[in-house]
Amino acid sequence: MITWVLYRYAFDLQWNPHPSLLLLPLVGALLVGGAGVVGTRRALNASPLAVLREG
């Protein structure tokens, strides 16, 4: 939506979306979410008291 507004009103160009550009934010969100889950898996599976004692 933001790119359409920039193309239309700021640059006065016609917006032609490319399919891969529409998928990139979704793929990026999945990668970041997956990295967050993998990075915090040990803390999520441990009891809160054990995590606080280690920290």
N, CA, C and O atoms as a Tinker XYZ file with bonds, in Angstrom:
   220  protein
     1  N      0.822000   -1.183000    0.000000    73     2
     2  CA     0.000000    0.000000    0.000000    64     1     3
     3  C      0.874000    1.259000    0.000000    63     2     4     5
     4  O      0.590000    2.230000   -0.701000    81     3
     5  N      1.932000    1.220000    0.794000    73     3     6
     6  CA     2.820000    2.381000    0.881000    64     5     7
     7  C      3.518000    2.626000   -0.454000    63     6     8     9
     8  O      3.670000    3.769000   -0.885000    81     7
     9  N      3.942000    1.537000   -1.105000    73     7    10
    10  CA     4.613000    1.725000   -2.396000    64     9    11
    11  C      3.655000    2.285000   -3.435000    63    10    12    13
    12  O      4.060000    3.089000   -4.275000    81    11
    13  N      2.400000    1.878000   -3.394000    73    11    14
    14  CA     1.423000    2.417000   -4.337000    64    13    15
    15  C      1.242000    3.917000   -4.128000    63    14    16    17
    16  O      1.204000    4.680000   -5.094000    81    15
    17  N      1.132000    4.340000   -2.872000    73    15    18
    18  CA     0.964000    5.774000   -2.581000    64    17    19
    19  C      2.187000    6.558000   -3.055000    63    18    20    21
    20  O      2.046000    7.635000   -3.635000    81    19
    21  N      3.382000    6.025000   -2.811000    73    19    22
    22  CA     4.584000    6.725000   -3.265000    64    21    23
    23  C      4.633000    6.818000   -4.783000    63    22    24    25
    24  O      4.911000    7.885000   -5.329000    81    23
    25  N      4.367000    5.721000   -5.462000    73    23    26
    26  CA     4.374000    5.743000   -6.922000    64    25    27
    27  C      3.338000    6.717000   -7.465000    63    26    28    29
    28  O      3.632000    7.497000   -8.371000    81    27
    29  N      2.143000    6.675000   -6.922000    73    27    30
    30  CA     1.024000    7.446000   -7.467000    64    29    31
    31  C      1.150000    8.941000   -7.174000    63    30    32    33
    32  O      0.979000    9.767000   -8.071000    81    31
    33  N      1.444000    9.286000   -5.937000    73    31    34
    34  CA     1.384000   10.696000   -5.536000    64    33    35
    35  C      2.751000   11.379000   -5.436000    63    34    36    37
    36  O      2.858000   12.568000   -5.736000    81    35
    37  N      3.779000   10.669000   -5.029000    73    35    38
    38  CA     5.084000   11.314000   -4.892000    64    37    39
    39  C      5.840000   11.355000   -6.214000    63    38    40    41
    40  O      6.463000   12.362000   -6.550000    81    39
    41  N      5.782000   10.241000   -6.972000    73    39    42
    42  CA     6.559000   10.168000   -8.205000    64    41    43
    43  C      5.712000   10.261000   -9.469000    63    42    44    45
    44  O      6.261000   10.349000  -10.567000    81    43
    45  N      4.405000   10.244000   -9.340000    73    43    46
    46  CA     3.472000   10.326000  -10.465000    64    45    47
    47  C      3.769000    9.244000  -11.514000    63    46    48    49
    48  O      3.855000    9.521000  -12.710000    81    47
    49  N      3.923000    7.996000  -11.022000    73    47    50
    50  CA     4.198000    6.849000  -11.879000    64    49    51
    51  C      3.082000    5.825000  -11.731000    63    50    52    53
    52  O      2.327000    5.841000  -10.759000    81    51
    53  N      2.992000    4.938000  -12.708000    73    51    54
    54  CA     2.029000    3.843000  -12.614000    64    53    55
    55  C      2.671000    2.704000  -11.836000    63    54    56    57
    56  O      3.829000    2.360000  -12.070000    81    55
    57  N      1.919000    2.121000  -10.913000    73    55    58
    58  CA     2.443000    1.051000  -10.066000    64    57    59
    59  C      2.201000   -0.287000  -10.733000    63    58    60    61
    60  O      1.060000   -0.640000  -11.029000    81    59
    61  N      3.272000   -1.036000  -10.970000    73    59    62
    62  CA     3.191000   -2.372000  -11.548000    64    61    63
    63  C      3.807000   -3.352000  -10.559000    63    62    64    65
    64  O      5.028000   -3.505000  -10.526000    81    63
    65  N      2.994000   -4.012000   -9.762000    73    63    66
    66  CA     3.554000   -4.910000   -8.744000    64    65    67
    67  C      4.181000   -6.145000   -9.374000    63    66    68    69
    68  O      3.698000   -6.660000  -10.382000    81    67
    69  N      5.246000   -6.601000   -8.773000    73    67    70
    70  CA     5.901000   -7.832000   -9.197000    64    69    71
    71  C      5.567000   -8.898000   -8.158000    63    70    72    73
    72  O      5.650000   -8.619000   -6.962000    81    71
    73  N      5.193000  -10.107000   -8.570000    73    71    74
    74  CA     4.767000  -11.133000   -7.607000    64    73    75
    75  C      5.802000  -11.433000   -6.524000    63    74    76    77
    76  O      5.437000  -11.662000   -5.371000    81    75
    77  N      7.078000  -11.436000   -6.877000    73    75    78
    78  CA     8.085000  -11.744000   -5.860000    64    77    79
    79  C      8.176000  -10.642000   -4.809000    63    78    80    81
    80  O      8.476000  -10.924000   -3.649000    81    79
    81  N      7.922000   -9.397000   -5.193000    73    79    82
    82  CA     7.973000   -8.311000   -4.223000    64    81    83
    83  C      6.815000   -8.374000   -3.232000    63    82    84    85
    84  O      6.920000   -7.868000   -2.115000    81    83
    85  N      5.719000   -8.991000   -3.641000    73    83    86
    86  CA     4.595000   -9.145000   -2.729000    64    85    87
    87  C      4.839000  -10.267000   -1.728000    63    86    88    89
    88  O      4.267000  -10.256000   -0.637000    81    87
    89  N      5.680000  -11.232000   -2.084000    73    87    90
    90  CA     5.962000  -12.353000   -1.194000    64    89    91
    91  C      7.124000  -12.095000   -0.232000    63    90    92    93
    92  O      7.222000  -12.744000    0.809000    81    91
    93  N      7.993000  -11.160000   -0.573000    73    91    94
    94  CA     9.170000  -10.917000    0.254000    64    93    95
    95  C      8.846000  -10.542000    1.708000    63    94    96    97
    96  O      9.494000  -11.077000    2.608000    81    95
    97  N      7.890000   -9.664000    1.985000    73    95    98
    98  CA     7.587000   -9.362000    3.391000    64    97    99
    99  C      7.083000  -10.585000    4.159000    63    98   100   101
   100  O      7.410000  -10.758000    5.334000    81    99
   101  N      6.300000  -11.422000    3.510000    73    99   102
   102  CA     5.801000  -12.628000    4.166000    64   101   103
   103  C      6.935000  -13.601000    4.464000    63   102   104   105
   104  O      7.007000  -14.150000    5.563000    81   103
   105  N      7.809000  -13.817000    3.508000    73   103   106
   106  CA     8.953000  -14.710000    3.713000    64   105   107
   107  C      9.877000  -14.152000    4.797000    63   106   108   109
   108  O     10.369000  -14.904000    5.639000    81   107
   109  N     10.111000  -12.858000    4.781000    73   107   110
   110  CA    10.957000  -12.244000    5.804000    64   109   111
   111  C     10.370000  -12.386000    7.198000    63   110   112   113
   112  O     11.094000  -12.658000    8.156000    81   111
   113  N      9.060000  -12.204000    7.314000    73   111   114
   114  CA     8.412000  -12.353000    8.622000    64   113   115
   115  C      8.517000  -13.790000    9.120000    63   114   116   117
   116  O      8.746000  -14.024000   10.306000    81   115
   117  N      8.351000  -14.747000    8.221000    73   115   118
   118  CA     8.486000  -16.154000    8.622000    64   117   119
   119  C      9.909000  -16.486000    9.049000    63   118   120   121
   120  O     10.109000  -17.218000   10.018000    81   119
   121  N     10.903000  -15.953000    8.334000    73   119   122
   122  CA    12.295000  -16.198000    8.716000    64   121   123
   123  C     12.638000  -15.577000   10.068000    63   122   124   125
   124  O     13.294000  -16.211000   10.895000    81   123
   125  N     12.208000  -14.363000   10.291000    73   123   126
   126  CA    12.485000  -13.695000   11.571000    64   125   127
   127  C     11.760000  -14.402000   12.707000    63   126   128   129
   128  O     12.332000  -14.601000   13.779000    81   127
   129  N     10.513000  -14.781000   12.483000    73   127   130
   130  CA     9.766000  -15.510000   13.509000    64   129   131
   131  C     10.390000  -16.852000   13.821000    63   130   132   133
   132  O     10.491000  -17.241000   14.985000    81   131
   133  N     10.812000  -17.566000   12.780000    73   131   134
   134  CA    11.465000  -18.862000   12.985000    64   133   135
   135  C     12.776000  -18.720000   13.739000    63   134   136   137
   136  O     13.071000  -19.521000   14.626000    81   135
   137  N     13.560000  -17.716000   13.397000    73   135   138
   138  CA    14.820000  -17.481000   14.112000    64   137   139
   139  C     14.559000  -17.135000   15.572000    63   138   140   141
   140  O     15.318000  -17.550000   16.449000    81   139
   141  N     13.511000  -16.391000   15.842000    73   139   142
   142  CA    13.177000  -16.055000   17.225000    64   141   143
   143  C     12.765000  -17.272000   18.033000    63   142   144   145
   144  O     13.145000  -17.410000   19.196000    81   143
   145  N     11.992000  -18.151000   17.421000    73   143   146
   146  CA    11.571000  -19.376000   18.121000    64   145   147
   147  C     12.768000  -20.277000   18.385000    63   146   148   149
   148  O     12.918000  -20.808000   19.486000    81   147
   149  N     13.628000  -20.451000   17.373000    73   147   150
   150  CA    14.808000  -21.298000   17.555000    64   149   151
   151  C     15.739000  -20.697000   18.603000    63   150   152   153
   152  O     16.301000  -21.424000   19.422000    81   151
   153  N     15.905000  -19.388000   18.584000    73   151   154
   154  CA    16.811000  -18.735000   19.529000    64   153   155
   155  C     16.324000  -18.752000   20.966000    63   154   156   157
   156  O     17.134000  -18.693000   21.891000    81   155
   157  N     15.017000  -18.831000   21.168000    73   155   158
   158  CA    14.488000  -18.796000   22.533000    64   157   159
   159  C     13.893000  -20.131000   22.973000    63   158   160   161
   160  O     13.247000  -20.212000   24.017000    81   159
   161  N     14.113000  -21.182000   22.171000    73   159   162
   162  CA    13.518000  -22.476000   22.490000    64   161   163
   163  C     13.940000  -23.000000   23.870000    63   162   164   165
   164  O     13.116000  -23.526000   24.618000    81   163
   165  N     15.213000  -22.852000   24.197000    73   163   166
   166  CA    15.693000  -23.355000   25.483000    64   165   167
   167  C     15.012000  -22.631000   26.643000    63   166   168   169
   168  O     14.630000  -23.257000   27.632000    81   167
   169  N     14.864000  -21.329000   26.522000    73   167   170
   170  CA    14.223000  -20.553000   27.591000    64   169   171
   171  C     12.724000  -20.836000   27.658000    63   170   172   173
   172  O     12.143000  -20.824000   28.743000    81   171
   173  N     12.096000  -21.088000   26.515000    73   171   174
   174  CA    10.661000  -21.363000   26.514000    64   173   175
   175  C     10.330000  -22.725000   27.094000    63   174   176   177
   176  O      9.259000  -22.907000   27.674000    81   175
   177  N     11.241000  -23.691000   26.944000    73   175   178
   178  CA    10.993000  -25.039000   27.449000    64   177   179
   179  C     11.437000  -25.219000   28.898000    63   178   180   181
   180  O     11.086000  -26.223000   29.519000    81   179
   181  N     12.177000  -24.301000   29.438000    73   179   182
   182  CA    12.662000  -24.415000   30.809000    64   181   183
   183  C     11.691000  -23.741000   31.767000    63   182   184   185
   184  O     10.876000  -22.907000   31.373000    81   183
   185  N     11.797000  -24.118000   33.014000    73   183   186
   186  CA    10.950000  -23.472000   34.023000    64   185   187
   187  C     11.455000  -22.047000   34.267000    63   186   188   189
   188  O     12.646000  -21.778000   34.110000    81   187
   189  N     10.565000  -21.142000   34.646000    73   187   190
   190  CA    10.985000  -19.758000   34.880000    64   189   191
   191  C     12.071000  -19.640000   35.958000    63   190   192   193
   192  O     12.966000  -18.804000   35.838000    81   191
   193  N     12.004000  -20.444000   36.979000    73   191   194
   194  CA    12.999000  -20.368000   38.047000    64   193   195
   195  C     14.391000  -20.759000   37.514000    63   194   196   197
   196  O     15.381000  -20.115000   37.860000    81   195
   197  N     14.475000  -21.789000   36.691000    73   195   198
   198  CA    15.752000  -22.201000   36.127000    64   197   199
   199  C     16.343000  -21.133000   35.230000    63   198   200   201
   200  O     17.551000  -20.898000   35.246000    81   199
   201  N     15.493000  -20.485000   34.446000    73   199   202
   202  CA    15.964000  -19.417000   33.559000    64   201   203
   203  C     16.494000  -18.245000   34.368000    63   202   204   205
   204  O     17.520000  -17.665000   34.015000    81   203
   205  N     15.803000  -17.884000   35.457000    73   203   206
   206  CA    16.243000  -16.761000   36.285000    64   205   207
   207  C     17.546000  -17.088000   37.020000    63   206   208   209
   208  O     18.379000  -16.203000   37.216000    81   207
   209  N     17.725000  -18.314000   37.419000    73   207   210
   210  CA    18.973000  -18.688000   38.109000    64   209   211
   211  C     20.172000  -18.638000   37.178000    63   210   212   213
   212  O     21.271000  -18.279000   37.602000    81   211
   213  N     19.975000  -18.997000   35.899000    73   211   214
   214  CA    21.080000  -18.976000   34.929000    64   213   215
   215  C     21.465000  -17.560000   34.531000    63   214   216   217
   216  O     22.640000  -17.280000   34.294000    81   215
   217  N     20.490000  -16.668000   34.455000    73   215   218
   218  CA    20.716000  -15.320000   33.952000    64   217   219
   219  C     21.477000  -14.477000   34.883000    63   218   220
   220  O     21.741000  -13.312000   34.586000    81   219
